[in-house]
Amino acid sequence: MNYFPDEVLEHVFDFITSHKDRNSVSLVCKSWYKIERCSRQRVFIGNCYSISPERLIARFPGLKSLTLKGKPHFADFNLVPHDWGGFVYPWIKALAKSRIGLEELRLKRMVVSDESLELLSKSFVNFKSLVLVSCEGFTTDGLAAIAANCRFLRELDLQENEVDDHRGHWLSCFPESCTSLISLNFACLRGEVNLGALERLVSRSPNLKSLRLNRAVPLDTLQKLLMRAPQLVDLGIGSYVHDPFSEVYNKLKIAIQRCKSIRSLSGFLEVAPHCMSAIYPICGNLTFLNLSYAPGLHGNKLMKLIQHCRKLQRLWILDCIGDKGLGVVALTCKELQELRVFPSDPFGAGNAAVTEEGLVLVSAGCPKLNSLLYFCQQMTNAALITVAKNCPNFIRFRLCILDPIKPDPVTNQPLDEGFGAIVQSCKGLKRLSLSGLLTDQVFLYIGMYAEQLEMLSIAFAADSDKGMLYVLNGCKKLRKLEIRDCPFGDAALLEDVGKYETMRSLWMSSCEVTLGGCKSVAEKMPSLNVEIIDECEQMEFNLVDKQKVDKMYLYRTLVGHRKDAPEYVLIL
Amino acid sequence: MSSENGKRLLETDAGGLNFEATELTLGLPGEPRVTSDGGAKLGSKRGFSETVDLKLGDNNREVKLGHSLQEAAKSPVSKTQVVGWPPVRGFAKRGKKSCKYVKVAVDGAPYLRKVDLEIYNSYQQLLTSLEDMFSCFTIRNYLNEKKIEQVNGIEYMPTYEDKDGDWMLVGDVPWQMFVESCKRLRLMKSSEAVGLGLTTGPKYSSTN
């Protein structure tokens, strides 16, 4: 029942921006549903196969910004074959045919062809922003089309994509008339870029706030770019190798000092550690520092740099920082909220440099810590219990012990108690990744305490189906569950198939589920797509229900089986 | 179950792994673990490869992990123990200084050698190693500014080809910069370099 005219409600809805809230608003009544859908501008689709572009267009005629995610998370670790799916072309094609005035497209783990990019660039007059994260399938030719045709482009942000670099002059394709750039990130490109074109582009972009360069941009170009863009807020340095006694280096020092607005620094894709002192003047203002691509930076040089960064809120670093280095972080970075420590030598035998000690130090020194990704050599229950006490505010807690079934090295016990302490203390925990030796017990704790948990990643853990059951029964807000190499079988899978409709997706690989079990889920739940990914095509010769399934990915959907699956994907 | 193979997992080719070596067994919590040296090794840092030595009470797990490791043995990526572990995206790009092997040519030698520049920390270490490798020659120790005893009467100058394709004298730039830009090394006969008129030594001494 409306006491107000539609326009008033629409104006009120303008203030509601979160996707969750807008989804809730649309459920109140028919009238609210209608007003909401006509006024919605931003739509987020977490699984591109859960809905079709046609239905999207029909429901949200005012769509301006679309976010789409394709492949499951484990695709990042080579567990999903390249051509499994997640193609964006059908979406762009459908949107192009419609009257939707698309302005922003954000894609994650999707396959993006040059054809898609070209069609995108030509179909939407007001297109402003393209963000591609962990995508693949395109070349610099596609980027050239975007540069050339999107007259009002503000943002081109490429993060960790697999791009076939044709060393073309895509940067030169930005016309002289293009002066609207606010954000340009091409750090993941491996090829040469036209440096002259880059300098001219930056010169004519007075609104440029974010610039992330690739490895092919040398120090002297960096210096010139900074001289032209002292207003930058976010900088990603490409190559940082030079002679500290050179003229160029002196010029760089001056240029950097002018950049008083830089709050975020990343890159250093190639680095000569003794040139770091030029950076010190801006360190004091940094809130985000990402050195995870700079293995050349470690030891004292790294320590000195961090000691200048007193306002840091987010730090991404390699484990060559060591426990001692994390101690320096703990003393210096009192505002720290997010820490990510990546392995510098993932397959090295015991050369990784951080242990539970570093984590404990940070937890003690940085009370605001709420997000963690930590690759380490070992972990103890005692340390986890201490961390849980020091930092009850974790939203994201992802721990990866490089030896995935390693027990507590001091007590030789599994890490059940440690993780149990984390879930019990951190009442707002939304994302958890486990590793180390773990029994069913840890899952009992998770089911009991992790009430806000939305995403859980499990590998090489548990003793029986009970583990999975504790989680499915206990975690009411669970949306994504991904499991590999655990002894969970059909009994766990089939216990409560209705649960999967409340979740976005479930991934299980190298577990004990059988073809028969998966078929059963598919039969009982027509609203789910149950995919069996069988690269070795063992199933072709052996379609027996008892056969164990190597990889299963199931997800809820409103549009039934997808038509673009490759031969080795069987949709039940 | 053979345990000696376990430690060599990292070094051998995937093709060389036999199934026994990749079979994994785990003990239940509390059960004593038997490692390759026969005693429980508590608190030691171990790579994943060493977990092959652990014994499992639960058969299920044996099959599970054995399966994953069996797959690893089939995989062409010899260094990966298990596909997708550790779960790091783009680890190949982040990775610790991927070894940098460069060819070393010596004027007069019938074949070339290769060295990994990443294992050295200074010019001195590199040159010492080269001298060992080509022990019949003497490399002019330019950096220490003193002449080495000429063993067979022939002196060599260490030079390298940089990213731009130019041949440079080893020692002028900081070590790390040299490692980044060096594409190949050539030990050039000093007699050939006579005409170059090099009177000053390089900037970076061996203590760098």
Interface residues (C-beta under 8 A of the other chain):
Chain A: F74 D76 F77 N78 L79 S134 E160 V241 H242 D243 P244 E270 A272 P273 H274 S292 Y293 P295 G296 L318 C320 F342 P343 S344 D345 P346 F347 G348 A349 G350 F375 Q377 Q378 C400 L402 D403 P404 I405 K406 P407 P409 V410 N412 Q413 P414 S433 L437 T439 S457 A459 F460 D463 S464 R484 D485 C486 P487 S510 C511 E512
Chain B: L10 L26 L28 P29 G30 R33 A40 L42 G43 S44 K45 R46 G47 F48 S49 E50 T51 L54 D58 N60 R61 K64 L65 H67 S68 K79 T80 Q81 V82 V83 G84 W85 P86 P87 V88 R89 G90 F91 K93 R94 G95 K96 K97 V173 P174 Q176 M177 E180 S181
